[in-house]
Structures are given as structure tokens and as C-alpha cells.
């Protein structure tokens, strides 16, 4: 019993050190005299960054859901040759350094890139535009939604879908009335996480879309720019993003708890 008690104390100490390490920067942020900082975020270039971030992440989320949901359903329901390879490709953006992701997008969609060179003759230039911001966010955040949605689809009882098919339901009707509602929590979780990841994107956006104020400058890029001008502005933006991040986690915890209550 004494050994078990000592073991628990050691684990508690390690856990406490871990929590302290993670929470100290947050405490430092909120102990900073940021009252003036919040006033400074009303600066015009910050407001533009807020608008660009909201617009780009909204468009990114729409694209992610429109493309990611059928992709996740296909991956959850069907087996095919090379599926393992496709899974690796879909998860690759999650482990790629953001700067590498931005560079890959640049050599793909740049004027002399694999796809960009075919778009250039038509006057279409994607790098360092608002569209580039959206592309970078989709590339980085889509795997998160696909993984969450796929997990949700795989949990749906196939017998329910088969029964609906026997009763004459079409594939779309079964998906809309049975599969989606039963996967609702996973879909919402994936959408929230992918939106948050898109909002936080920095490296890929910097390299592929640039840091052009009022054009491609998102909130993380605005923090980087503001640090060269006034630390108070950076701190004000940081406080806002931390609050958003905490809000996202609280919502996710509520979703998980509601799902656990339903299962009980």
C-alpha cells in the first residue's frame, strides 16, 4: 500500500510539473498589462487582419466540409487498392512543418509550378493573393476534419443503413437521415478543430500567401508584424486568440460529455 501511495505521489508531482509548464505562459499573458493592448487592436491593420481571418477561415471551412465529408465517408465505407497509401497522404499535412507545406504549395501553384504554369497563360496567379490564404488553410486543416468525420462514420451501425436500404432508401437519403445525424458530434468536432487550425495557420500562409497588410495578413501574421512595431498590439491579439482557443476547447468538452451521457 505504501508503494502504491508513493507511486501515486510521484505521478502527481510529474503531472503538476507538466501542468505548470503548460499554464505558465498563459498566466504570463494575462498578467501582462494588456488593458492598453486591447484598445490598440482596434488599429486599422488589426481590424483588416480580423476581417481577412474570418473571411478566409469561413471559406476554408466550407471547402473542407464540402470535400472532406464525402472523402471521409468513402474512406470509412470502402476498401480499395492503395488505401493505406492514400491514408498516409491525407495525414501528411498534419506532420509536415508549416514552412515546408507553404513551400510545397508555392512550387505547385507558383508561376512556374506544376499546376501554376498551366494557369499563368490565363492570367491566373494564386501565390500572394487572398485565394492563396484559403488554399493554405484548407491544405493544413482538411486532414483534421477528414479524420474526425471518418471516425464518426465508422461508428455508425451498418445494420441501420442496410435496414434503410431494404426499406427503399436511396444512398443520399440514408446518408442524410441516418449516417449524418448519428455522426453529428464527430462532424461538429472535426469542423471546429479544422476551423481553429485554419485560424492559427502561420508558416504555410507566410510562404505561399505572404504577409500583405489588408490583403493576405491574417491574425497570426499580424502578431508577427506588430511585434516589430508595438508589443502591446501583439499581446492584445494574442489575448483574443487565447480566449477563442479556450472557447473551442470548452465547446469540444461539452460535445464529448453530451456524447458520453447519450452512450450511458
Secondary structure in CASP SS format (residue, H / E / C, confidence):
PFRMAT SS
TARGET T0000
AUTHOR 0000-0000-0000
METHOD secondary structure of the structure
MODEL  1
X C 1.00
X H 1.00
X H 1.00
X H 1.00
X H 1.00
X H 1.00
X H 1.00
X H 1.00
X H 1.00
X H 1.00
X H 1.00
X H 1.00
X H 1.00
X H 1.00
X H 1.00
X H 1.00
X H 1.00
X H 1.00
X H 1.00
X H 1.00
X H 1.00
X H 1.00
X H 1.00
X H 1.00
X H 1.00
X H 1.00
X H 1.00
X H 1.00
X H 1.00
X H 1.00
X H 1.00
X C 1.00
X C 1.00
X C 1.00
X H 1.00
X H 1.00
X H 1.00
X H 1.00
X H 1.00
X H 1.00
X C 1.00
X C 1.00
X C 1.00
X H 1.00
X H 1.00
X H 1.00
X H 1.00
X H 1.00
X H 1.00
X H 1.00
X H 1.00
X H 1.00
X H 1.00
X H 1.00
X H 1.00
X H 1.00
X H 1.00
X H 1.00
X H 1.00
X H 1.00
X H 1.00
X H 1.00
X H 1.00
X H 1.00
X H 1.00
X H 1.00
X H 1.00
X H 1.00
X H 1.00
X H 1.00
X H 1.00
X H 1.00
X H 1.00
X H 1.00
X H 1.00
X H 1.00
X H 1.00
X C 1.00
X C 1.00
X C 1.00
X C 1.00
X C 1.00
X H 1.00
X H 1.00
X H 1.00
X H 1.00
X H 1.00
X H 1.00
X H 1.00
X H 1.00
X H 1.00
X H 1.00
X H 1.00
X H 1.00
X H 1.00
X C 1.00
X C 1.00
X H 1.00
X H 1.00
X H 1.00
X H 1.00
X H 1.00
X H 1.00
X H 1.00
X H 1.00
X H 1.00
X H 1.00
X H 1.00
X H 1.00
X C 1.00
X C 1.00
X C 1.00
X C 1.00
X C 1.00
X C 1.00
X H 1.00
X H 1.00
X H 1.00
X H 1.00
X H 1.00
X C 1.00
X C 1.00
X C 1.00
X C 1.00
X C 1.00
X C 1.00
X C 1.00
X C 1.00
X C 1.00
X H 1.00
X H 1.00
X H 1.00
X H 1.00
X H 1.00
X H 1.00
X H 1.00
X H 1.00
X H 1.00
X H 1.00
X H 1.00
X H 1.00
X H 1.00
X H 1.00
X H 1.00
X H 1.00
X H 1.00
X H 1.00
X H 1.00
X H 1.00
X H 1.00
X H 1.00
X H 1.00
X H 1.00
X H 1.00
X H 1.00
X C 1.00
X C 1.00
X H 1.00
X H 1.00
X H 1.00
X H 1.00
X H 1.00
X H 1.00
X H 1.00
X H 1.00
X H 1.00
X C 1.00
X C 1.00
X C 1.00
X C 1.00
X H 1.00
X H 1.00
X H 1.00
X H 1.00
X H 1.00
X H 1.00
X H 1.00
X H 1.00
X H 1.00
X H 1.00
X H 1.00
X H 1.00
X C 1.00
X H 1.00
X H 1.00
X H 1.00
X H 1.00
X H 1.00
X H 1.00
X H 1.00
X H 1.00
X H 1.00
X H 1.00
X H 1.00
X H 1.00
X H 1.00
X H 1.00
X H 1.00
X H 1.00
X H 1.00
X C 1.00
X C 1.00
X H 1.00
X H 1.00
X H 1.00
X H 1.00
X H 1.00
X H 1.00
X C 1.00
X C 1.00
X C 1.00
X C 1.00
X C 1.00
X C 1.00
X C 1.00
X C 1.00
X C 1.00
X C 1.00
X H 1.00
X H 1.00
X H 1.00
X H 1.00
X H 1.00
X H 1.00
X H 1.00
X H 1.00
X H 1.00
X C 1.00
X C 1.00
X C 1.00
X H 1.00
X H 1.00
X H 1.00
X H 1.00
X H 1.00
X H 1.00
X H 1.00
X H 1.00
X H 1.00
X H 1.00
X H 1.00
X H 1.00
X H 1.00
X H 1.00
X H 1.00
X H 1.00
X H 1.00
X H 1.00
X H 1.00
X H 1.00
X H 1.00
X H 1.00
X H 1.00
X H 1.00
X H 1.00
X H 1.00
X H 1.00
X H 1.00
X H 1.00
X H 1.00
X H 1.00
X H 1.00
X H 1.00
X C 1.00
END
